[in-house]
Amino acid sequence: MKRMLLKRLLQLLLMAWSIGTLTFVLVRSLPGDMAYRIAAERYGDDAITNAAADAVRAELGLQLPAWQHYLNWLGELLQGNLGNSLVSGDPVIDSLQHQLGFTLALVLGGLLVSLLLALPIGLLAGWQRDRLADHVSLLLSTLIRAQPVFSVGLLLIFLLALNIHWLPVAGFGELKQLILPTLTLGISMAAVSSRIIRNSTASVISSPYYQFARIKGLSRWQTFCHHGGRNIAVPVVAYLGIQTVMLIEGVIMIESLFAWPGIGHALSHAIFARDVPMIQGSALLMGVLFVLINTAVDGLCLWLDPRGQAT
Amino acid sequence: MKPFTLCATLLLLLGGCSREQPPSSNAELVISGPFEIVSQDPAEAGYIFTRMQVLETLVDVDPDGELQPGLASSWQHSADFRDWRFTIRPAVSFHNQTPLTSAAVANSLTIASHNPGPLSQIAISAIEADTTAADAVVHIRLEHPYRPLAAVLANYSTAILAPASYRADDQHVEQVIGTGPYQVDQLTMPHRLLTRRFDNYWGQQPAIASADYITGHRSETRALMLQNGQADIVYNLDPASVAMLQQQQHVRVSSVAIPRTIVIKLNNGHPLLQQLPMRQALSLALDREGIAAGILRVPEAAANQLFGPSLGQWFNPSIAAAERNLQQANQLLDQLGLDWPGASRWRLYQGQPLTLEMITYANRPELISIATAIQAQWADIGVQLNVLVDNSSAVPAGHRNGTLQTALIARNLASVPDIFALLLNDFRTPDGSGWGPMGWSSSALSGLLTQMENTTDPAQLRQLAQQASSLLAQQLPLIPVSWYQQRTGVSKQLQGFRFDPWERSFGIADMSIVKP
């Protein structure tokens, strides 16, 4: 485990440098005048003027060569400073702390809902492979996955906010405002993870070691607890890790639909505005999170299946 | 490390990320619009703070566009419009209970004049508090005559903040301390502004005690918030949401013409576009009524001139409706020698298909639909149009570097509530301005502007304005497509709602809530 953590720490450092460098190069390669882009985001469409763009260019030193900006960024990063947003002028770390908290609340809530839905459905479908429950679960999963997450969200709004008035449509600040976006995310995630659980369950319960446990006299419950749970969990945990990583970068539609102030929406604005420090900071933080989540998943998988230690 | 410890550490790390507690909405009035509060600086997001009536300007504007006293109770100017004296309203307090003084006003305006905005485009010699006058007076001296200065001081970027709002070293705005009927209670940038009534407001006390502004990124989300009762007013509705809200009993939709026009900006330096018959042909090929009815769903929005009916004296009712006439458009193009071989889909220019590029932007989603409609309509006269959807900044940037050919824009004509100021800015230099005509000049228009600069007679000003509008409609340096109608959804529980066509205020202080 220690070796794995050390390896991941080295990966983290390499990843921080490479992500920052890559985003810098990519953003700098995009067409369009950075000063105008930043002025548009700062002052709004109606107020972009040559004077505003010139003021931005002078203030931020955009006329300086790109390599100077890169070295400045690298120097600041080594001191643990992500710099200031080119649009708001505020420290990037402050914006990230604010926005990331909202995104993580959304993602963790979505993950919880997804597990609450996917575990029973997936286990039942796995136990009843090729029978009614399995077919119904497959049909529902396919129907939901075929919908863009946006339309699942709209359907839930119509049902829970407009018809029975249980929940607010959008916004943030109260726990009840988190329910609709997390339900939307959770249902969309569960549509896939329930099938992963189903397949894992079906594979484990048809395996020779599982059948042998039953033959040697263990009850269904004992067999499941001693030989099923952990073995089913390994691929599921690995998949949930990947799903969480994808979610952190992919919740933009949910944030936009439910007026939720998360990092996906902030990142898209930063890209439109060519807010390089904000993009670098967001990408860096996402990279760190990915490594941390993957490390946690690997650790969990090792705990579930210690045979992995040997490799 | 045990896996459990690792997971717990990770969760704690994640949970600790959000530093601040966002406000919960117990406000009496909830407003949602698409605008994000990117900063506390009036130059950047001042329009949110003036609309929420936190900040005020020296000069106010009534719905007809007439200037009214704001924080300045009156103002005078010298005969040559170079010396201006603004008398500051007495007994006005900032939200931090400090008094509004001429020194505070001069400080705020001086900072505004150094930031991008309409004030910085005027050559100012000095902004100073006049300590010799009996009343509090701010004296502004200009290097050149400038008649619309008072209108510029109605722009949100010139809103007056208390000296304590600014950081001492670099004048960065750290806190919004204004004089309006509402003060900032909690600000969660960029998505939320919670305000509460300011008890020491100099004017009439508002009935509504608190108001909450929530950024709703999507029009349909805002409409659903209103339908569900979560919001009381939602701004900038799309046609589909309007149709949905019109079926709700507890909601009404307000539709008001605003001083914003969708126009095709042309590079008048382009070898073809610099010729009037080419511009006329492109204009004649447009089906404006079809666009207004089919895309905007407001048939009366078809524009035959740049300045719409909401712009008072600048709207010229004698200009004929701009109807589609493909026959005449084709004749004009034929006369220009732009051949259209029978087998070809496009006319030829210098042996190549006649192709133009049009930049537009997605911030206003209707622009993309209109651009594609224009693409189809210009195809009917053999002109191939490539539509490029870019960031809005591509328009002024393309203007400056000369690469722009055409652009479809929604031009705000009211950022300064005097069209004269806008035209002066557009025609100050032969290059024009980023959102105005490009590479076009007219001695006739310059003559009219010079006359207006030296005239104070309202009847003559009106006549000159009408002549200027006619000239622009004939010469078509910008091709008008449609005027804007702002659609706002309002709860029927609200009394006193009025949409400000100049988009300076949400008018919260004039509203009250009637319980059903």
Interface residues (C-beta under 8 A of the other chain):
Chain A: M1 K2 L5 G32 D33 Y36 R37 A39 A40 E41 R42 Y43 G44 D45 D46 A47 I48 T49 N50 A51 A52 A53 A55 V56 V87 S88 G89 D94 Q97 H98 L100 G101 F102 L104 A105 L108 L154 I157 A161 L162 H165 P168 V169 A170 G171 F172 G173 E174 S256 L257 F258 A259 P261 H265 H269 F272 L292 I293 T295 A296 G299 L300 L302 W303
Chain B: M1 K2 P3 F4 L6 C7 L10 L13 L14 G15 C17 S18 R19 E20 P22 P23 S24 S25 S32 E36 V38 S39 A43 E44 Y47 N115 P116 G117 S120 Q121 S157 H172 T188 M189 P190 H191 R192 I214 T215 G216 H217 R218 E220 T221 L224 M225 Q227 N228 G229 Q230 Y361 N363 D390 N391 S392 S393 A394 V395 P396 A397 R400 N401 N412 S415 S433 G434 W435
